[in-house]
Amino acid sequence: MHVDSWALKAKKLGLRSRAVFKLEEILKKTNALQGSEIILDIGSAPGGWSELVKNLSSSSKVFAIDLLDMAPIEGVNFFKDDVSNIDNIKEISCLKSQFDLVISDLAPNLTGISTIDEENIFELNILTLLTARKYLKPDSGHFIIKTFQNGMLKKLKTEMEKRFKIVQTYKPAASKSKSSEIYLYGESPL
Ligand SMILES: C[S@@+](CC[C@H](N)C(=O)[O-])C[C@H]1O[C@@H](n2cnc3c(N)ncnc32)[C@H](O)[C@@H]1O
């Protein structure tokens, strides 16, 4: 399907973002949602991913965090905050090592200067990775993170491999081929 058709399809279906199709494909391929009872969505606004996981797994508890506001989704506990402050949100921090699935579509503001942007993306990715590792169930948790194909990707993958038994890379069909975005998947935290 042409990429703009994904945007049209999202609009027709009343979805909050086109990014929903990307997560849907990765969830299907990895089976990461199966049996997931507690889910954390990092960088959740406007809410496409949170809405998808809640719809596909209605009995699960979903927690979401974003710097920006997000219109409410029934059954999703949203916190307007920076992910770096997550340990101070008591409703989430009391659930360390208890999450089955952590998903992150975080994207920092870009400066247009590639070396600075690459460094900022890497730092945010590492913060997210460490957060996921802290909150996921050891052995059985799943982690999906959006990142970008750049000079730091290999380094990020190495950091993932230190913390997960299985690490895979996905480029979903709904992701524009000219876009450098790419998704890493980690299974079974070490
Ligand atoms: C691409 S959007 C997420 C789209 C979402 N997955 C969806 O389907 O609707 C990326 C989000 O990351 C958020 N973000 C960026 N830096 C953040 C940070 N440090 N803490 C929390 N959220 C952040 C942005 O505010 C933005 O809403």
The ligand as a Gaussian input file, in Angstrom:
#p B3LYP/6-31G(d) Opt

LIG

0 1
 C        5.729000       9.994000      17.313000
 S        4.971000      10.600000      18.767000
 C        4.155000       9.179000      19.424000
 C        2.950000       8.716000      18.652000
 C        2.158000       7.635000      19.359000
 N        2.888000       6.387000      19.416000
 C        0.834000       7.369000      18.694000
 O        0.651000       6.320000      18.071000
 O       -0.066000       8.202000      18.822000
 C        6.350000      10.820000      19.840000
 C        5.995000      11.413000      21.201000
 O        7.161000      11.386000      22.043000
 C        6.990000      12.424000      23.002000
 N        8.246000      12.700000      23.724000
 C        9.418000      13.148000      23.221000
 N       10.340000      13.273000      24.206000
 C        9.744000      12.853000      25.351000
 C       10.181000      12.718000      26.705000
 N       11.432000      13.054000      27.074000
 N        9.312000      12.242000      27.639000
 C        8.036000      11.917000      27.269000
 N        7.560000      12.034000      26.009000
 C        8.397000      12.491000      25.058000
 C        6.508000      13.590000      22.149000
 O        5.864000      14.560000      22.953000
 C        5.557000      12.869000      21.154000
 O        4.219000      12.979000      21.558000

